[in-house]
Every structure is written in structure tokens, then in C-alpha cells.
Amino acid sequence: MIFGDDGEGAEFDAPGEFVPKNVPAPGAFLDGHAVLAGDAHLAVHAESRDRFERFGVYDATFGYNLAKLNRDPRHPEAGFRYGVDPERPEVLRVEFTPTTAFCPQSTTLTRGIFRAWNATDSAFRLVSVRVDPMHQRSEATNDRLRELEAHYEETGEIVDEAGASDAGEATGFDPGDLDDGGFDADGFDTDDLDEEADAADTADDAGSDSGGLSAPW
């Protein structure tokens, strides 16, 4: 049986609430970096949710925007964590942990996450994405993500599997996290994002669904 937004037994965490026990522990990709928590995590994750909606990054099994996995208590060890290198605050690290080691969507989803964050401008020069090593194809998936990232850094373009490329465009996201060129993991100004994020999550809870994974990569 496939569970959707109102699936049997599913009680999602409240929108705008950071519940540490229901998000994955930071993995190796975030070692040595400032791991986001609390309001800082929520500010970035709200932007993930908006970008995933725009680019169609949906979980085909559960039928919801992939960012909602962080709020799904049925999978407390799956979802997203974020980190920033204090010496390179312009680079955001995104670590995705799938629900199982055999998740068939993980390669497609992580490429979709990379595209959704980097295809349009954000507060970060680069958003680097990896799947957690618990996944059986993590090595091959992460090798491909490194290739996509290297091409993007060299050319400013994102290449899909057919070889087409996109240049970025501005989104207007400004979390106010870059203070005098540095990064404060607790320094996000989320006031301007609260209403937008709550409205988006409310729509998601009400059954907003683009029909499953629709990303073309």
C-alpha cells in the first residue's frame, strides 16, 4: 500500500517545527562543518521545499514533495541535513538519507536536488549534494554528483542526462545568514520566510501534489 499525505497512521510534525529525533543524524559528508539546527535548519529547508515544488522533486512512493520527508515520523532516520564550512560560507552542503538502502529513486532524487538548488541563484554560490553512504549505490551516485558539481563550477551550467544545460536565474532568497562574510549557524533571519513556509506546508498537508516525481533528469 502506498501512503500519501493523509496515509493511514501518518501524523506529520508541525510545519515550522524542528524535531531532532525525526531527522537523520549528520553523516560523514557534514563532518567538520557547521551543521544546521533549529531556525537555521528550518530556513534552509523551507527553501528546499519551494525549490522542490518548482522543479518537481517528489517522492514517487509517498506522493509528496521530498522535503516533507523530514516531517514524516514514520521515517525518523531519513531526510535532509545541512551544513556549512565556516571557512567557505558560500557553499551549502546537503546530505540526503533515503528511507532504505535499496531505495530505487535515490540517484534520480539527488540529481534533482542538485538541479533544484543550483539551477537558480540563491544565497550560496554552490549547493553540494550527496546521498548517505548507507545506500547501496552511494559510491556511484556520489561520483556522478561530483562530476555534475565540477562541471557546474567550471561552466556555471547544469547538465542533465541528455547533455542539455541550464544557466541560473535569481530567486530572491535572502536568509540574511552571511554576516560580514562569515556564517553563523544560528544567524538566519527567518521572519520573512515564516508566512511563506507555513502557507506552503499547509498546502502540502492539504494534499498539494504534482502527481509524483516529475523531474526530467
Disulfide bonds with the S-S distance in Angstrom:
none
